[in-house]
Amino acid sequence: MRTGWLDASSGVSGDMLLGALLGVGVPLEVVQAAVDAVSPEPVTLGVEHVTRNGFAAIRCHVRVADSVTARTWADVRVLLEGAALPPSVAQRALAAFGRLADAEAAVHGTTAEEVHFHEVGALDAIADVVGVAAGFAHLGLDRLVCSPVAVGGGTVRIAHGPVGVPVPAVVELLRGVPSYGGPVDLELTTPTGAALIVTLADEFGPQPPLAVDDVGVGAGGRDLEGHANVLRLLVGSAAETSATGAGALVIETNVDDLDPRLWPDVIAALLAVGAADAWLTPILMKKGRPAHTLHVLVSQPAAAAVRREIFRQTSTIGLREHTFAKTALDREFLAVEVDGQHVAVKLARLDGELMNVQPEYADVVAAAAALGRPVKEVLAQAQALAREHIRTSAQ
């Protein structure tokens, strides 16, 4: 699976995305042709190799003539829909500008159709959106992951006057997306950049398991002392992981008001709807209240059903999630007979070497009950029989 990961720890803007795309090998001609197909006035893209705090990066300059044309979302949509663009490029660009329009409408208390884009309606922003859409379409990624987004801090002047960072449109666009202030008091994430990543990224989180083939480093406009003002794009093949590890989640929530007698049934219900595992950790919350953290291990396809079941079965009103990679040993089973009672035994190997021999505990308990023997004796006998079977088979 061809996968990309965006490192937005220094924020994201349209020109930074363009630079990163050029850095991973997207031809400038591909981006320029898409921009030419849309822009009603001349727009030229220029490439400059720069350094940012000592790191080599590509700065993509979008050069436009002065324009005083004010454009609404309806105007931009006409330009995009009338352009000779591949469907994959047009769809991405329309979606990104649609999100911008919705965000501006929410901020200013109007409708998307009435939004005047001001800065984001300028030709350079149209070029950023269309160029980035064309670049990612050219890459043909199966999956794009973006890190949590640094938004910066301080204040910035926009058409309506000074405003705190992140600007209101960025706040609106990044609803539900992990973001954080800093690491410097400057605007690091622009509305255009925010609209593009929420449109293009399939998910947000740390770098997934990835065999990296290409790295693109897109430069921001300023070279900040002590901070590399760059956006990195890593592209490669998704590393092989176990079925439960690839794109898997741990979903967690703290619960302090659920009758603890319900927890065994909660865990059983979660396993029934597709959780790979579920467990509890006793914790102490604010004001000394005893509580539990519920942890649920689940693959991406089953995540929605598990989330719904957590809300159905518990009293929580919110969840947190993080992705992870898992290294799993190869597993196989054999069966042994303990005084006529069937017991399954799990074998775990690493590169063919036997690492663990473990009888299935439920089978051991059932056999012990049927034989009237202590569980620990049946467990030891089953393990010994399994190891003898393995030794004999290897001869």
C-alpha positions in Angstrom: 0.0 0.0 0.0 1.5 3.3 -1.1 1.4 5.6 2.0 2.3 9.1 2.8 2.9 10.9 6.1 2.9 14.6 6.7 4.9 16.0 9.5 3.0 19.2 10.4 5.0 19.9 13.6 5.9 23.3 12.1 2.4 24.0 10.7 1.1 23.8 7.2 0.3 26.2 4.4 -0.4 25.8 0.7 3.1 26.8 -0.5 4.7 24.4 2.0 2.6 21.6 0.7 3.6 22.5 -2.9 7.3 22.4 -1.9 7.0 19.1 -0.2 5.2 17.6 -3.2 7.9 18.8 -5.5 10.5 17.4 -3.1 9.1 13.8 -3.4 9.2 14.0 -7.2 6.0 15.5 -8.5 7.0 17.3 -11.7 6.5 21.0 -11.6 4.9 20.7 -15.1 2.0 18.7 -13.6 1.3 21.3 -10.9 1.7 24.2 -13.3 -0.7 22.7 -15.9 -3.4 22.3 -13.3 -3.0 25.8 -12.1 -3.1 27.1 -15.7 -6.3 25.2 -16.3 -8.1 27.1 -13.6 -6.6 30.5 -13.1 -8.3 33.3 -15.1 -5.1 35.4 -14.8 -1.5 34.5 -15.3 0.1 32.5 -12.4 3.6 31.2 -12.4 5.2 28.7 -10.1 8.9 29.1 -9.2 11.1 26.7 -7.4 13.9 27.8 -5.0 16.2 25.5 -3.0 16.6 27.1 0.4 17.6 26.2 4.0 15.5 26.6 7.1 17.4 26.6 10.3 20.2 24.6 8.5 17.9 22.1 6.8 17.6 21.9 3.0 14.1 22.5 1.7 12.1 23.6 -1.4 10.4 26.9 -1.5 7.6 27.1 -4.0 6.8 30.6 -5.1 3.4 31.4 -6.5 3.8 34.6 -8.6 0.7 36.4 -9.6 -0.1 39.9 -11.0 -1.9 42.3 -8.8 -5.6 41.6 -8.8 -8.4 43.4 -7.2 -11.1 40.9 -8.2 -13.2 39.9 -5.2 -14.4 36.3 -5.4 -17.2 34.4 -3.6 -17.4 30.7 -3.2 -19.8 30.6 -6.1 -17.2 32.4 -8.3 -14.4 30.0 -7.3 -16.7 27.0 -7.9 -17.5 28.2 -11.4 -13.7 28.4 -12.1 -13.1 24.9 -10.8 -16.1 23.2 -12.4 -15.3 24.9 -15.8 -11.6 23.9 -15.8 -10.2 21.1 -17.9 -9.0 19.1 -14.8 -8.9 15.4 -14.2 -11.9 14.4 -12.0 -9.6 13.4 -9.1 -8.0 16.9 -9.1 -11.3 18.8 -9.5 -13.0 16.8 -6.7 -10.1 17.5 -4.2 -10.0 21.2 -5.1 -13.8 21.6 -4.8 -13.8 19.8 -1.5 -11.0 22.0 0.0 -12.6 25.3 -1.1 -16.0 24.0 0.0 -14.5 23.5 3.5 -13.0 27.0 3.4 -16.4 28.5 2.5 -18.1 26.6 5.3 -15.5 27.7 7.8 -15.6 31.3 6.8 -19.4 31.2 6.9 -19.4 29.8 10.4 -16.9 32.5 11.6 -18.8 35.4 10.1 -22.4 34.2 10.7 -23.4 34.0 7.0 -23.9 31.3 4.4 -21.2 29.7 2.3 -22.6 31.1 -0.9 -22.3 34.7 0.5 -18.7 34.3 1.7 -16.1 36.6 0.2 -12.8 34.9 0.6 -10.5 37.9 1.0 -7.0 36.4 1.4 -8.0 32.9 0.6 -9.9 33.9 -2.5 -6.8 35.4 -4.1 -5.2 33.9 -7.1 -2.3 32.5 -5.2 -4.6 30.6 -2.9 -6.5 29.1 -5.8 -3.2 28.1 -7.2 -2.2 26.5 -3.9 -5.4 24.5 -3.7 -5.4 23.3 -7.3 -1.7 22.7 -7.4 -1.7 20.6 -4.2 -4.7 18.6 -5.4 -2.9 17.9 -8.7 0.3 16.9 -6.8 -1.4 14.4 -4.6 -3.5 13.0 -7.5 -0.2 12.4 -9.3 1.3 10.6 -6.3 -1.6 8.2 -6.3 -1.4 7.4 -2.5 -3.6 4.8 -1.1 -3.4 6.4 2.4 -2.3 9.8 3.7 -1.7 10.3 7.4 -1.0 13.7 9.0 0.6 14.4 12.3 -1.0 16.6 14.9 -0.9 20.1 13.6 1.1 23.0 15.1 -0.8 26.2 14.7 1.6 28.7 16.2 0.7 31.6 18.5 0.7 35.4 18.9 -1.4 37.6 16.6 -1.7 38.2 12.9 -3.4 40.9 10.8 -6.1 39.8 8.4 -8.6 41.8 6.4 -10.7 42.3 9.5 -7.8 43.6 11.6 -5.5 41.9 14.2 -6.6 38.5 15.4 -5.2 35.9 17.7 -3.5 32.8 16.3 -4.9 30.3 15.3 -7.2 32.6 13.2 -10.9 31.8 13.5 -11.1 30.0 10.2 -8.3 27.7 11.1 -10.0 26.9 14.4 -13.2 26.0 12.6 -11.4 23.9 10.0 -9.5 21.9 12.5 -12.5 20.9 14.6 -11.9 17.2 15.5 -8.3 17.3 14.3 -5.4 17.1 16.8 -3.6 20.4 17.0 -1.6 22.4 19.4 -0.2 25.9 20.0 3.3 27.0 19.3 6.1 26.2 19.0 6.7 29.8 18.1 4.5 32.9 18.3 3.8 33.2 14.6 1.0 32.0 12.3 2.2 28.5 11.3 -1.0 27.1 9.9 -3.1 29.0 7.3 -6.7 28.5 6.4 -5.7 27.2 3.0 -3.2 24.7 4.5 -5.8 23.6 7.1 -8.5 23.1 4.5 -6.1 21.0 2.3 -5.0 18.7 5.1 -8.5 18.0 6.4 -9.6 17.3 2.8 -6.7 15.1 1.8 -5.6 13.3 5.0 -7.3 9.9 5.7 -6.4 10.1 9.4 -4.2 12.0 11.9 -1.6 10.5 14.1 2.1 9.5 14.4 4.0 8.1 11.4 2.6 4.7 10.5 4.9 1.7 9.8 6.4 2.8 6.6 9.3 1.8 4.3 10.2 5.3 3.1 11.1 5.8 -0.5 11.0 9.6 -0.9 11.1 12.6 1.4 10.0 16.1 0.4 10.7 19.1 2.6 8.6 22.2 1.9 9.8 25.5 3.2 7.7 28.2 4.8 8.4 31.8 4.0 10.5 32.7 7.0 13.8 31.2 8.2 13.3 31.2 12.0 16.3 31.0 14.3 16.2 27.9 16.4 13.2 26.4 14.5 13.0 24.6 11.1 10.0 26.2 9.4 9.3 23.2 7.1 6.7 20.7 6.3 7.9 17.1 5.6 6.2 14.6 3.4 7.3 10.9 3.6 6.2 8.6 0.9 6.7 4.8 0.7 5.2 1.4 1.2 3.3 0.5 4.3 5.4 -1.9 6.4 4.1 -5.4 6.9 2.4 -5.7 10.3 0.0 -8.1 11.9 -3.6 -7.9 10.9 -4.5 -6.4 14.3 -1.5 -4.1 14.2 -2.0 -2.5 10.8 -4.0 0.7 11.3 -5.2 -0.5 14.7 -6.5 1.6 17.5 -6.5 1.7 21.3 -9.7 3.4 22.4 -9.8 4.6 26.0 -12.1 6.3 28.4 -12.1 7.0 32.1 -15.3 6.0 34.0 -16.0 6.8 37.6 -19.8 6.4 37.8 -20.5 2.8 36.5 -21.6 0.0 38.8 -18.4 -2.2 38.8 -20.5 -5.3 38.6 -21.3 -4.4 35.0 -17.7 -4.4 33.7 -17.5 -8.1 32.8 -20.6 -7.8 30.7 -19.2 -4.6 29.1 -16.0 -6.3 28.1 -17.9 -9.4 26.7 -20.1 -7.1 24.6 -17.1 -5.3 23.2 -15.4 -8.5 22.2 -18.7 -9.7 20.6 -18.8 -6.7 18.2 -15.2 -7.1 17.1 -12.7 -5.8 19.7 -9.5 -7.8 19.6 -9.0 -7.2 23.4 -10.4 -5.1 26.2 -9.2 -4.5 29.7 -9.5 -2.3 32.8 -7.0 -0.2 34.8 -8.0 1.0 38.3 -7.2 4.7 38.6 -7.8 7.6 41.1 -9.4 10.7 39.5 -9.8 14.2 40.7 -11.2 14.8 44.3 -10.0 11.3 45.1 -12.7 9.4 43.2 -11.9 5.8 42.4 -12.5 4.9 38.7 -11.4 2.7 35.9 -9.8 3.3 32.5 -11.3 1.1 29.9 -8.9 0.2 27.1 -10.1 -1.5 23.9 -7.8 -2.8 21.2 -9.6 -2.8 17.8 -8.9 -2.8 14.1 -10.0 0.1 12.0 -12.9 -1.8 10.3 -14.4 -2.7 13.6 -13.8 0.7 15.3 -17.1 2.3 14.6 -19.1 -0.7 16.1 -16.8 -0.7 19.2 -17.2 3.0 19.8 -21.0 2.6 19.6 -21.0 -0.3 22.0 -18.9 1.6 24.5 -21.4 4.4 24.5 -24.3 1.9 24.8 -22.8 -0.2 27.6 -21.1 2.5 29.8 -21.8 5.9 31.1 -18.9 7.7 29.3 -19.6 10.7 27.1 -16.2 10.9 25.4 -13.4 8.7 24.0 -9.7 9.2 23.2 -7.9 7.1 20.6 -4.4 6.5 19.3 -2.9 4.3 16.6 -0.1 1.8 17.1 1.9 -0.9 15.4 2.1 -4.4 16.8 4.7 -7.1 16.4 3.0 -10.6 16.8 4.6 -14.0 16.9 3.5 -16.6 14.4 0.9 -18.9 16.1 -0.3 -22.4 15.7 -2.3 -24.8 17.8 -2.0 -28.5 18.7 -4.3 -30.7 20.8 -3.3 -32.9 23.7 -5.3 -35.4 25.8 -5.1 -35.2 29.6 -6.7 -38.3 30.9 -9.1 -38.4 28.1 -9.9 -34.6 28.2 -9.2 -32.5 25.2 -6.9 -29.4 25.8 -5.8 -27.0 23.0 -2.3 -25.7 23.3 -1.1 -22.5 21.6 2.4 -22.4 20.2 4.2 -19.1 19.4 7.3 -18.9 17.1 9.7 -16.2 16.0 11.3 -17.0 12.6 10.5 -20.6 13.2 12.0 -20.8 16.7 9.6 -21.9 19.4 9.1 -19.1 22.0 6.0 -20.1 24.0 3.9 -23.2 24.7 0.7 -22.3 26.5 -2.4 -24.5 27.1 -5.7 -22.7 26.6 -6.8 -21.9 30.1 -10.6 -22.4 29.5 -9.9 -26.0 28.3 -7.6 -26.6 31.3 -10.4 -25.4 33.7 -13.0 -27.6 32.0 -10.7 -30.6 32.1 -9.8 -30.1 35.7 -13.5 -29.9 36.6 -14.3 -33.1 34.6 -11.5 -35.0 36.3 -11.9 -33.6 39.8 -8.3 -32.5 39.8 -6.6 -29.2 40.7 -6.3 -26.8 37.8 -2.5 -26.3 38.4 -1.9 -30.1 37.9 -3.9 -30.3 34.7 -2.1 -27.1 33.4 1.3 -28.6 34.1 0.5 -32.0 32.6 -1.0 -30.4 29.4 2.1 -28.3 29.0 4.4 -31.3 29.5 2.4 -33.3 27.0 2.7 -30.5 24.4 6.4 -30.2 24.8 6.9 -34.0 24.5 4.8 -33.9 21.3 6.9 -31.1 19.9 10.2 -32.9 20.8 9.1 -36.2 19.3 7.8 -34.5 16.1 11.2 -32.7 15.6 13.2 -36.0 15.7 
